[in-house]
Amino acid sequence: MESNIKSKKFRAANLAMQFIEDGMCIGLGTGSTANEFILLLSLAIKNGMNIKCVATSKKTEDYASILGIPIFELDEIKVLDVTIDGADEFDEQMNLIKGGGGALLREKIVASVSKSYVIITDDSKKSINLNTFPLPIEIIKFSPKTTMLKIKSSLIGAGINVDIQLRKNDNGSIFVSDGGNFIVDCACDFIKDPVGVESLIRSINGVIESGLFVGMADKIVVAHENTIEIIEK
């Protein structure tokens, strides 16, 4: 089963290489599927492709650097031709839940300055309504319980039952994002109105960013058992 999922991730990443051209500025996503693409990209660079890249996390930056991929600060590039990233879940309207790896803030910033935002994934991540993957929300360190209570009461007030947990590392310490913030994971009922929920969450004092990526994806490359599907706006 694990090898089958890895095969799907590789096939999605391999197809995404068709969106890459010499001379481009590229955003590199975070996570296991994005890593498959990063590896393929490194091989293209070794074969002479000339590109500039921006990483969406420290983990991605470190991995790409090991593979010889040139990494630049976003301030140096300003606009990206394309960003290739993964997703934890997506629905039929191409809305996404991201942030399982803790990089949602940088991922959303990079996506927002990309001419094309391409998601590579497999069919296990598709849902009718977003609810299978807990929604990550990045919050400030100050008084996290207060912010968590506000998030919970706001979602319940919107008719969404939720179990909210402060993310922790395997050793029990509190997870801290690359931006120095905390992340809470919200196991929600169906998110039937991603636009409204995104707006609601971002209006809460103490919230920095939501893992809901609403209407941002231009293409979603979905690897199935024997086929690959490209969903476009």
C-alpha positions in Angstrom: 0.0 0.0 0.0 2.8 2.4 1.0 4.7 1.7 -2.2 1.5 2.2 -4.3 1.0 5.7 -2.7 4.6 6.6 -3.3 4.2 5.5 -7.0 1.2 7.8 -7.3 3.1 10.7 -5.8 6.0 10.2 -8.2 3.7 10.0 -11.2 1.9 13.2 -10.3 5.3 14.9 -9.7 6.6 13.6 -13.0 3.7 15.0 -14.9 4.1 18.4 -13.2 7.5 18.6 -14.8 5.8 19.5 -18.1 4.9 22.9 -16.6 8.6 23.7 -16.0 10.6 25.6 -18.6 14.2 26.9 -18.7 14.6 30.3 -17.1 11.6 30.1 -14.8 11.3 31.2 -11.2 9.7 28.3 -9.3 8.1 27.9 -5.9 8.9 24.6 -4.2 6.3 23.1 -1.9 6.6 21.2 1.3 5.9 17.6 2.0 6.5 14.1 0.7 4.8 14.7 -2.7 6.6 18.0 -3.2 9.8 16.2 -2.5 9.3 13.9 -5.4 9.0 16.9 -7.7 12.1 18.5 -6.1 14.1 15.4 -6.8 13.0 15.4 -10.5 13.8 19.1 -10.7 17.3 18.5 -9.4 17.9 16.0 -12.2 16.7 18.5 -14.8 19.1 21.1 -13.4 22.0 18.6 -13.6 21.1 18.2 -17.2 21.5 22.0 -17.8 18.2 23.6 -16.9 18.6 27.1 -15.6 16.0 28.1 -12.9 15.6 30.0 -9.7 13.7 28.6 -6.8 12.0 29.8 -3.6 11.3 27.3 -0.8 8.1 27.3 1.2 9.8 25.9 4.4 13.2 25.4 6.0 12.8 21.6 5.4 12.3 22.2 1.7 15.2 24.7 1.5 17.5 22.2 3.2 16.4 19.3 0.9 16.7 21.3 -2.3 20.1 22.7 -1.3 21.4 19.2 -0.7 20.3 18.3 -4.2 22.0 21.3 -5.8 18.9 23.4 -6.5 19.6 27.2 -6.3 17.4 28.8 -3.6 16.6 32.5 -3.4 14.7 34.7 -1.0 11.2 35.6 -2.3 12.1 39.3 -1.9 14.8 38.8 -4.6 12.3 37.2 -7.0 9.0 38.9 -6.2 6.9 37.0 -8.8 7.0 33.3 -9.5 6.2 31.7 -12.8 4.8 28.6 -11.1 4.7 26.9 -7.7 4.4 23.1 -7.4 3.1 22.0 -4.0 1.1 19.1 -2.4 -2.1 19.2 -0.4 -3.5 17.3 2.6 -7.0 17.4 1.1 -9.0 18.9 -1.8 -12.6 19.1 -2.7 -14.5 19.2 -6.0 -14.3 23.0 -6.2 -10.5 22.8 -6.0 -10.4 24.2 -2.4 -7.5 22.8 -0.3 -6.5 22.0 3.2 -2.8 22.5 3.7 -0.4 22.8 6.6 0.1 19.2 7.8 3.8 19.9 7.6 3.5 23.2 9.4 4.4 25.4 6.5 1.0 26.9 5.7 2.0 30.5 6.2 4.9 30.4 3.8 3.1 28.2 1.4 0.2 30.7 1.2 2.6 33.6 0.7 4.5 31.9 -2.1 1.2 30.7 -3.7 -0.1 34.3 -3.7 2.7 35.6 -5.9 2.7 32.7 -8.3 1.3 33.1 -11.9 0.3 29.5 -11.8 -0.3 27.4 -8.6 -0.1 23.7 -9.3 -1.1 21.0 -6.8 0.3 17.5 -7.1 -1.5 14.8 -5.2 -3.2 11.4 -5.4 -6.9 10.3 -5.3 -6.9 9.5 -1.6 -6.8 13.2 -0.8 -10.1 14.0 -2.6 -13.3 14.7 -0.6 -16.8 15.9 -1.5 -16.6 18.4 1.4 -13.4 19.2 3.3 -13.4 17.3 6.6 -11.1 14.3 6.5 -7.9 16.1 7.4 -7.8 18.4 10.5 -7.6 22.0 9.5 -4.3 23.6 10.6 -4.4 27.2 11.9 -1.3 29.2 12.7 -1.6 31.4 15.8 0.6 33.7 17.8 2.4 32.3 20.9 0.7 34.8 23.3 -2.2 33.2 25.2 -2.8 30.3 22.9 -5.6 28.9 25.0 -7.6 32.1 24.6 -7.1 32.1 20.8 -8.1 28.4 20.7 -11.3 29.1 22.6 -12.2 31.9 20.2 -11.6 29.6 17.2 -13.7 26.9 18.7 -16.6 29.1 19.7 -16.6 30.9 16.3 -16.7 27.6 14.4 -19.4 26.1 16.7 -21.3 29.4 16.2 -21.1 28.8 12.5 -22.6 25.3 12.9 -19.3 23.4 12.7 -18.5 20.9 15.5 -14.8 20.9 16.1 -12.1 19.3 18.3 -9.1 21.6 18.5 -5.7 20.6 19.6 -2.4 22.5 20.0 0.1 20.7 17.7 3.0 19.0 19.5 6.2 17.3 18.5 6.8 13.5 19.0 8.6 14.3 22.2 5.6 16.2 23.6 7.1 19.7 23.2 4.9 22.3 21.4 5.5 22.5 17.7 6.8 25.9 16.5 6.5 26.9 12.8 9.3 28.4 10.7 7.7 31.8 11.5 8.0 31.2 15.3 4.3 30.6 15.8 2.1 27.8 17.2 -0.2 25.7 15.1 -3.6 24.3 16.2 -5.3 21.4 14.4 -9.1 21.5 14.1 -10.9 18.3 13.4 -14.1 19.7 11.9 -17.4 18.5 10.5 -17.9 19.1 6.8 -16.6 22.5 5.7 -19.5 23.2 3.3 -18.6 26.9 3.0 -14.8 27.2 2.7 -15.0 30.9 1.7 -17.1 31.8 4.8 -15.0 29.6 7.2 -11.8 31.1 5.9 -13.0 34.6 6.4 -14.3 33.8 9.8 -11.1 32.2 11.0 -8.9 35.0 9.7 -11.0 37.6 11.5 -10.1 36.2 14.9 -7.5 38.1 16.9 -4.5 35.9 17.5 -4.9 34.0 14.2 -2.1 34.5 11.7 -3.1 32.2 8.9 -5.5 29.4 8.0 -4.7 26.2 6.2 -7.7 26.7 4.0 -6.5 27.6 0.5 -9.7 28.8 -1.2 -9.8 29.3 -4.9 -6.0 29.5 -5.2 -5.1 26.3 -7.1 -5.0 26.7 -10.9 -4.4 23.0 -11.6 -4.6 19.9 -9.5 -2.7 16.9 -10.8 -4.3 13.8 -9.4 -2.7 10.3 -9.7 -5.1 7.5 -9.7 -4.4 3.7 -9.8 -3.8 3.6 -13.5 -4.4 7.1 -14.8 -3.5 10.7 -14.1 -6.1 13.5 -14.1 -5.5 17.2 -14.4 -8.3 19.3 -12.9 -8.3 22.9 -14.0 -10.3 26.1 -13.3 
